[in-house]
Amino acid sequence: MQAGDQAWLSGHAQSRCQQRGIRTELVGVMVEHGERKYTREERSYSMSHRASKRVKAAMCARIYSCIADKLDFYVVVSLEGDDIITVAHLIRCFRKN
């Protein structure tokens, strides 16, 4: 998978990126550096604290500071063909006091 190549994004994933305001370049960053989790049919990538340190080390500080707050999403990838199925924002629940 190449970060600049959109051929690996399914039509559904492309429309979800557009609807949710997630840049396709950031999807490439997530797949390359994100924390990987597996299920039976797919794998997902999200940005953990450890993964964000890897991204910060791989990029210059100026670029990382521009994208750090935009890495709050996850990517679901098919195990069969390495096609990205969908992308979505992480939903964080806050506890009410």
Contact map, one row per residue, 1 for C-alpha under 8 A:
1110100100000000000000000001000000000000000000000000000000000000000000000000000001000000000000000
1111100000000000000000000001000000000000000000000000000000000000000000000000000000000000000000000
1111110000000000000000011011100000000000000000000000000000000000000000000000000000000000000000000
0111110000000000000000011001000000000000000000000000000000000000000000000000000000000000000000000
1111111100000000000000000000000000000000000000000000000000000000000000000000000000000000000000000
0011111110000000000000010000000000000000000000000000000000000000000000000000000000000000000000000
0000111111000000000000000000000000000000000000000000000000000000000000000000000000000000000000000
1000111111000000000000000000000000000000000000000000000000000000000000000000000001110000000000000
0000011111111100000000000000000000000000000000000000000000000000000000000000000000111000000000000
0000001111111100000000000000000000000000000000000000000000000000000000000000000000111100000000000
0000000011111110000000000000000000000000000000000000000000000000000000000000000000000000000000000
0000000011111111000000000000000000000000000000000000000000000000000000000000000000001100000000000
0000000011111111100000000000000000000000000000000000000000000000000000000000000000011110000000000
0000000011111111110000000000000000000000000000000000000000000000000000000000000000000100000000000
0000000000111111111000000000000000000000000000000000000000000000000000000000000000000000000000000
0000000000011111111100000000000000000000000000000000000000000000000000000000000000000111000000000
0000000000001111111111110000000000000000000000000000000000000000000000000000000000000011000000000
0000000000000111111111100000000000000000000000000000000000000000000000000000000000000000000000000
0000000000000011111111000000000000000000000000000000000000000000000000000000000000000000000000000
0000000000000001111111000000000000000000000000000000000000000000000000000000000000000001100000000
0000000000000000111111100000000000000000000000000000000000000000000000000000000000000000000000000
0000000000000000111111110110000000000000000000000000000000000000000001000000000000000000000000000
0000000000000000110011111110000000000000000000000000000000000000000000000000000000000000000000000
0011010000000000100001111111000000000000000000000000000000000000000000000000000000000000000000000
0011000000000000000000111111100000000000000000000000000000000000000000000000000000000000000000000
0000000000000000000001111111110000000000000000000000000000000000000000100000000000000000000000000
0010000000000000000001111111111000000000000000000000000000000000000000000010000000000000000000000
1111000000000000000000011111111100000000000000000000000000000000000000000000000000000000000000000
0010000000000000000000001111111111000000000000000000001000000000000000000000000000000000000000000
0000000000000000000000000111111111000000000011100000000000000000000000100110000000000000000000000
0000000000000000000000000011111111000000000010000000000000000000000000000010000000000000000000000
0000000000000000000000000001111111000000000000000000000000000000000000000000000000000000000000000
0000000000000000000000000000111111100000000000100011011000000000000000000000000000000000000000000
0000000000000000000000000000111111110000000011110011000000000000000000000000000000000000000000000
0000000000000000000000000000000011111000000011110010000000000000000000000000000000000000000000000
0000000000000000000000000000000001111100001111000000000000000000000000000000000000000000000000000
0000000000000000000000000000000000111110001110000000000000000000000000000000000000000000000000000
0000000000000000000000000000000000011111011100000000000000000000000000000000000000000000000000000
0000000000000000000000000000000000001111111000000000000000000000000000000000000000000000000000000
0000000000000000000000000000000000000111110000000000000000000000000000000000000000000000000000000
0000000000000000000000000000000000000011111000000000000000000000000000000000011100000000000000000
0000000000000000000000000000000000000111111100000000000000000000000000000001111000000000000000000
0000000000000000000000000000000000011110111110000000000000000000000000000001111000000000000000000
0000000000000000000000000000000000011100011111000000000000000000000000000111100000000000000000000
0000000000000000000000000000011001111000001111100000000000000000000000000111000000000000000000000
0000000000000000000000000000010001110000000111110000000000000000000000011110000000000000000000000
0000000000000000000000000000010011100000000011111111000000000000000000111100000000000000000000000
0000000000000000000000000000000001100000000001111111000000000000000000000000000000000000000000000
0000000000000000000000000000000000000000000000111111100000000000000000000000000000000000000000000
0000000000000000000000000000000000000000000000111111110000000000000000000000000000000000000000000
0000000000000000000000000000000011100000000000111111111000000000000000000000000000000000000000000
0000000000000000000000000000000011000000000000111111111100000000000100000000000000000000000000000
0000000000000000000000000000000000000000000000001111111110000000000000000000000000000000000000000
0000000000000000000000000000000010000000000000000111111111000000000000000000000000000000000000000
0000000000000000000000000000100010000000000000000011111111100001000000000000000000000000000000000
0000000000000000000000000000000000000000000000000001111111111001000000000000000000000000000000000
0000000000000000000000000000000000000000000000000000111111110000000000000000000000000000000000000
0000000000000000000000000000000000000000000000000000011111110000000000000000000000000000000000000
0000000000000000000000000000000000000000000000000000001111111011000000000000000000000000000000000
0000000000000000000000000000000000000000000000000000000111111111000000000000000000000000000000000
0000000000000000000000000000000000000000000000000000000100111111100000000000000000000000000000000
0000000000000000000000000000000000000000000000000000000000011111110000000000000000000000000000000
0000000000000000000000000000000000000000000000000000000000111111111000000000000000000000000000000
0000000000000000000000000000000000000000000000000000001100111111111100000000000000000000000000000
0000000000000000000000000000000000000000000000000000000000001111111110000000000000000000000000000
0000000000000000000000000000000000000000000000000000000000000111111110000000000000000000000000000
0000000000000000000000000000000000000000000000000000000000000011111111100000000000000000000000000
0000000000000000000000000000000000000000000000000001000000000001111111100000000000000000000000000
0000000000000000000000000000000000000000000000000000000000000000111111110000000000000000000000000
0000000000000000000001000000000000000000000000000000000000000000001111111000000000000000000000000
0000000000000000000000000100010000000000000000100000000000000000001111111000000000000000000000000
0000000000000000000000000000000000000000000001100000000000000000000011111100000000000000110000000
0000000000000000000000000000000000000000000001100000000000000000000001111110000000000011110000000
0000000000000000000000000000010000000000000111100000000000000000000000011111000000000011110000000
0000000000000000000000000010011000000000000111000000000000000000000000001111100000011111000000000
0000000000000000000000000000000000000000011110000000000000000000000000000111110000011110000000000
0000000000000000000000000000000000000000011100000000000000000000000000000011111001111100000000000
0000000000000000000000000000000000000000111000000000000000000000000000000001111111111000000000000
0000000000000000000000000000000000000000111000000000000000000000000000000000111111000000000000000
0000000000000000000000000000000000000000100000000000000000000000000000000000011111100000000000000
0000000000000000000000000000000000000000000000000000000000000000000000000000011111100000000000000
1000000100000000000000000000000000000000000000000000000000000000000000000000111111110000000000000
0000000111000000000000000000000000000000000000000000000000000000000000000000110111111000000000000
0000000111001000000000000000000000000000000000000000000000000000000000000011110001111110000000000
0000000011011000000000000000000000000000000000000000000000000000000000000011110000111110000000000
0000000001011101000000000000000000000000000000000000000000000000000000000011100000011111000000000
0000000000001001100000000000000000000000000000000000000000000000000000001111000000011111100000000
0000000000000001100100000000000000000000000000000000000000000000000000001110000000000111110000000
0000000000000000000100000000000000000000000000000000000000000000000000011100000000000011111000000
0000000000000000000000000000000000000000000000000000000000000000000000011100000000000001111100000
0000000000000000000000000000000000000000000000000000000000000000000000000000000000000000111110000
0000000000000000000000000000000000000000000000000000000000000000000000000000000000000000011111000
0000000000000000000000000000000000000000000000000000000000000000000000000000000000000000001111100
0000000000000000000000000000000000000000000000000000000000000000000000000000000000000000000111110
0000000000000000000000000000000000000000000000000000000000000000000000000000000000000000000011111
0000000000000000000000000000000000000000000000000000000000000000000000000000000000000000000001111
0000000000000000000000000000000000000000000000000000000000000000000000000000000000000000000000111
